[in-house]
Amino acid sequence: MKIHMFSGSGFAWRIQLACELKGIPYDPAYMQPTPENLKSAAFLKLSPRGKVPAIEADGYSLSESLAIMAYLEAKHPERPLFGTTQSAYRSTLHVRPRLGGGVSILLILGRQF
Ligand SMILES: N[C@@H](CCC(=O)N[C@@H](CS)C(=O)NCC(=O)O)C(=O)O
């Protein structure tokens, strides 16, 4: 799985850390965060809003970190990202949008360990 990202992106960290947590191998494809790269026709095909992260996996591309995390969760249910009960799932999703991408993954990890 390829993760398109740039250094310092908290939203991309979500995906990297989710992969680390679940033991999913990934290939980080770093780019410079310039408009030329992010809004290029090639990148907009992967990420229609021209933002990172975007992934390529199973012959498809996907953007938006929460959508990517949901995809990873469905494909690799072991070591769940959102908790194991309905209330844990709900409170994880409730709290996460109020926090930055980097901080929010710590919340997830805090649930696991
Ligand atoms: N809602 C998106 C937000 C992604 C986002 O804002 N990414 C930033 C980097 S942290 C970005 O690509 N910014 C470049 C730009 O807006 O031109 C997600 O969760 O993936």
The ligand as an SDF file (V2000), in Angstrom:
LIG
                    3D

 20 19  0  0  0  0  0  0  0  0999 V2000
  -10.0320   16.1150    5.9010 N   0  0  0  0  0  0  0  0  0  0  0  0
   -8.7400   15.7610    5.3790 C   0  0  0  0  0  0  0  0  0  0  0  0
   -7.7570   16.8820    5.7020 C   0  0  0  0  0  0  0  0  0  0  0  0
   -6.4370   16.6560    4.9670 C   0  0  0  0  0  0  0  0  0  0  0  0
   -5.5550   17.9050    5.0470 C   0  0  0  0  0  0  0  0  0  0  0  0
   -6.0150   19.0200    5.3970 O   0  0  0  0  0  0  0  0  0  0  0  0
   -4.2940   17.7020    4.6900 N   0  0  0  0  0  0  0  0  0  0  0  0
   -3.3740   18.8070    4.6580 C   0  0  0  0  0  0  0  0  0  0  0  0
   -2.0370   18.3720    5.2900 C   0  0  0  0  0  0  0  0  0  0  0  0
   -2.2070   18.0190    7.0510 S   0  0  0  0  0  0  0  0  0  0  0  0
   -3.0620   19.1790    3.2260 C   0  0  0  0  0  0  0  0  0  0  0  0
   -2.9420   18.3170    2.3770 O   0  0  0  0  0  0  0  0  0  0  0  0
   -2.9050   20.4860    2.9730 N   0  0  0  0  0  0  0  0  0  0  0  0
   -2.4920   20.9670    1.6770 C   0  0  0  0  0  0  0  0  0  0  0  0
   -3.4670   21.9490    1.0700 C   0  0  0  0  0  0  0  0  0  0  0  0
   -4.5480   22.1620    1.6370 O   0  0  0  0  0  0  0  0  0  0  0  0
   -3.1250   22.5160    0.0340 O   0  0  0  0  0  0  0  0  0  0  0  0
   -8.2780   14.4310    5.9380 C   0  0  0  0  0  0  0  0  0  0  0  0
   -8.7490   14.0770    7.0440 O   0  0  0  0  0  0  0  0  0  0  0  0
   -7.5020   13.7170    5.2960 O   0  0  0  0  0  0  0  0  0  0  0  0
  1  2  1  0
  2  3  1  0
  2 18  1  0
  3  4  1  0
  4  5  1  0
  5  6  2  0
  5  7  1  0
  7  8  1  0
  8  9  1  0
  8 11  1  0
  9 10  1  0
 11 12  2  0
 11 13  1  0
 13 14  1  0
 14 15  1  0
 15 16  2  0
 15 17  1  0
 18 19  2  0
 18 20  1  0
M  END
$$$$
